[in-house]
Amino acid sequence: MSDRTIDWVDGAIHLIDQTRLPDALVVLRITEPEGLIDAIARLAVRGAPALGVAGAMGTALLAARHPGDALAVRAGAARLRAARPTAVNLAWGVDRALARLGGGPDAVLAEALAVRDEDIVACAAMASRGADLVRELVARPLIRVMTICNTGALAAVERGTALGVVGELHARGLLEEALPLETRPLLQGARLTAWELARMGAPFRLLVDGAAASVLARGLADAVLIGADRITANGDTANKVGSLSLALAARHAGVPFLVVAPESTVDAATPDGSGIEIEERGADEVTSLRGVPTAPAGTRTLNPAFDVTPASLVTAIVTDGRVIRTDRGERPAG
């Protein structure tokens, strides 16, 4: 497999198992749709752009397993779409590939590969456009960027969204340091973002989630960059839980708060954030850490995987095709 997070190789989906990082770099070979659904549900593959590609490739697997049986393909596609409800890209990728079902399995696969290739181009465009905008908004010669969760190459095919912008700033010699949050409860920032930043040779310091607001208030970060799992027509943004807290802290500190996501994450059919289904995940993610209990047995939990940041707290949304200045009243759609 190449350095891509997800790819199609010899009739199967190859993807990096992100649950094994940073301890081991393990590549899964997935040949059955149910195996992909399991990988999505347990977060072996995650990140909105990568889920879009996974959805399209999973549909290609279904079409290959059930040639000529449209009902079976559509039933499997419905299960695949439902594997993670908040991220719009998963359903988008499934539906896009499914639209080619009439042309047979080869046509479905061709569409899935097109989704993959377009994601690579989109991430490069977001990195460039986002770095230009950060340079415009931040007066300091070297820039300190805070981010949450993982929005790098592991969240896409290559490069990523918000972390792709950080990588571009680093490549241009403009990055003083990145400040990733550990991102409880599954530590995507500590396990994945720190791993990616180390691989790119970028300077960074890892923060506990609870330190973010005080670090911003002390003037130690110049911009906050996040990704998105769904952006509504009015610019409300669903992202990893903790993003709303970051937006509120950034507003208090007078720091630009930027959302970086592909156009495929814009859900023009949903008017605002009240229409976004927030995924609730299991108690074990909160009451234990990598299999070690951290709370008394039987502790009840509330574990939303995402929260919604209103457009009024967002400075701008950067996509592969445009910059939407929400602070100036611009909106993604409608």
N, C-alpha and C positions, 0 to 999 in steps of 0.2 A: 504493500500500500504506500501511496505517496504521503506527504505531510498533511493531506486533507483530513479534516475531521470526519467527513462522511463522503463516500464515493461508491460508484457502481463498478464492480470488478468481476468479470467472468460469470455473469448471471446472478450475482449476489450483492447484497449491500455490505460494505465494509465500513465500520465506524469505530472510533475510539471509545472505549468504555470509560466514561468520565467518573464513574464511581470508584475506579481503581487508582486515580491520580490523587496526589503526586507520587505515590509509592511505586506504581508500575504503569508503564505504557502498554496497554493491552488493546488489541484490535479484535473486534467481534466480526465474525462472518455470519450474516443473517440470510437465510434462504427461505424462511417461512414467514408469512405476515404476522402470525401470533408471536413469533419471536421478536419482531419489531415492536409490536404493541407492548410487550413486556419491557423491552429496552427503553421505550418512551416513558412508561409508567414509573419505572424505578430510576429514571433520570440518567441512564447510561448515555443517552443522547438528549440534549436540552439546548435551549436558546432558540429564539423565534426563527431566525433564518435557517438554522440546521433542521428545525422541526418541519419547516416548509419543504425542504429537500427530502426529508425522511417520509413525509406524507406522500409526495409524488412518487418516490421510489417504492414505497410500500404498495401503492396502487399498481405499479408496474409488476411487482411480485404477484399480486392478486390476479392480474390479467394473464400472466404467464401460467399460473397454476390452474386457472379456470377458463381456458380458451373457448370462446363461443357461449359461455354461461354468464350472461350479463347480470342476472339476478344474484348469483353467488359473488360476483365481483362487487356489486353495489352493497350487498350485505356486509362483506368484509370491510369495504371502504367506510361504512357507517361506524363500525367498531373502531377503526383506525382514527377517524375524525374525533371520536369521543374520548380518546386516550388522555388528552389534556384539554380541558374546555376553555381556559382563559386565552391561550395563545392562538390568535387568529391565523397565523401562518400555517399551522398544521392542517386545518380544514381547507385553507386556500390551496395548499399544495396537492392535497387529495383531490379537490374538485377540479383543479386545472388538469391533472393527469386523467381523471375520470371522463372529462369532456372529450377525450380522444378515443374512448373505448370502442366507438363504432369503426375505427380504423384497424382494430385488432391489437394484439399485444405489442407488436413492434412500434405502432404509433404511440401507444401509452408510454413505452420506454423512451422513445425519442422526446416526448414532452417532459418526462422526468429529468432526462439529461439536460434539456434546455433550461429547466428550473435551476439545476446545479450550476450550469455555466453562467447564467444570468446573475446568480448570487455572487459569484466571484467578481464579476464586473461591478455589481452594485456596491460591494464592500470597498473596493478600491475608490469608487466615486465618493462614498460617504467619508472615507478617511481624508481625502483631499479637501473636500468641501468643508468638513468639520474643522480641520486644522486651520483653514483660512479664516473661518468664523471666530475660532478661539483667539487667533492672533489679532483679529480686529477688535475683539471685546476686552482683551487683557493688555494693560499698558506695560506691565513688567517685561523686561527683555527675556527672562526665562520664566517658564510657566509651571505652576503647581496644580495638579489636577486630581480631584477626588472622584472615586467611582465606587459603585456597589455591584455585587454579584459578579458574574463573568460575562463579558460582552466581547470577547476576543475571538480568535480563530476557532476555539472550541465551541462557540455558539453559532458558528456559520460553517461554510466549507473551508474558507481561508480568511484570514485577516480579522474579520469581525466588524462590529458596529462602533460602539463607544470606545472600546479598547483599541480598535483599529485607528481611531483618531489619535489616541495617546501614542500609539506606535508611530504614526506619521509625524507627530510633533517631535518625538525622539529622533526619528530619521532626519528631520530638518535641523536638529541641534537646538530646539526650542524648549525642551522639557527639562525643568529643574528636578522635579520628582513627581511620581505618581503616588497617590494615597488611597490604595484599595481598602475597602472595609471587609472584615472577615466574612460577613454575611451569614448570620445564624438563620435557621438551625443547621443547615447542611454545609456551611463553610465553603461555598463556591468561590468566594473571594480569596480565602486563605489557601484552599487546595488548588484552585484552577487559575485564578488571575495572577496570583503570586508566581505560580509555575510558568505562566506565559511571559510575564514581565522579566523573570530571570533568564528565560531562553532568549528574549530579544535584547538582553543587556541593558535594559532601562533602569534608571535609579528609582527605587521605591521604598516606602515604609508601610507596613501593614498596620491597620487600626482595628481595635475592637469596635463593634457597631455603636456602642454607647458613647464613644469619644468623638464621633463625627461632628455633632453640633458645637461642642466646645472648641474643636480645632478650627471650624469655620469662623466662629465668633472671635477667635484670637488672630484672625487674619492670616492663617497658615496655608490656605488654599485659595487659588485664583478663579477656579471654575469647577463646577460639578457636571460630570457627564454620565448619563445613564442610557441603557437601551430601552426597549419596549416590547411587550408581548401583544399589545393591542393599542391602537390610537384611534379614538373616535372622531366623528366628523367635526366636532368643535375643538379638538385638540386635547381632551382629557386623555391621560396615559396610564395604562395598566403596566406595572413592572414589578420586579421582585419586592416583597414586603420590606419596608424600610425606606423606600424611595420617597414616599410622601414626607416622612420625617426629614429627610435630606432637603427636600424642596422648601419646607418651612424654615429650616435652619439657614439655607442659602439665601432666602428672601430676607431674613432678619440680618444676615451679615452683609447683604448687598453684593452677593456673588452670583454671576450668571449660572443659570441652571439649564442645561442643554440635553435634549432627548435625541438620540441618534438611532435611526431604524429605517429599513427599506420601505419603499412605497407599498409593498405587499402587506405591511403591518398596519396600514391605514384602513380602518373599517368604516367606510363611508355610510354603511347601512345602519350603524349604531350612532344615534345623535350625540350622546354624551356618556359619561362614565357610569351613570346609574344603570345602564343597560348591560354592563359587563358582568358576566358570571365569574365570581372569584373562587378559584379552586381551593378546597379545604383538604389538607393532607393529614396523614395519620399521627397519632399521639407519640409513637416511638421516635419520631424525628425530634421532638421537643424533650422527651423524658430520658433520652439516652444519647450518647455521642459515640458513633462508630461501634455500636454494640455494647457499650459500657453504660449501665444505668446512672443517671445523674439526678433523679427525683425519686421520691418514695413510690413504691409499687401501687398501682391503681390511681395515680394522679391523673385527673382529667385535664384536657388541654383545649385550647383554641388555636388552630394552626393554619391561618390563611397563607397561601403561598405568594400572594400578590396584594398590592394595594393600588389605589387609583389616585394619581396626582392631577388636580384640576388644571386646566389650561392657564388659569390666571396666575399660577406659580411657575410657569415654564417661560423661559426667555425665548427659546427658539427650538424648533424641531428640524433636524437635518436628515434628509432622505437622500437616496441616490440621484434624485432628479431635481431637488430644490431645497431652499432654506425657507421655512415658514416662521416668520417673526410673530409669535403669539403675543409678545409683549407690545406689539403695535396693532393688535387686533386681527392679525391674519389667522386664518383657520385652514385645516387640511382639506375640508370639503364643505359644500353647502353655503 
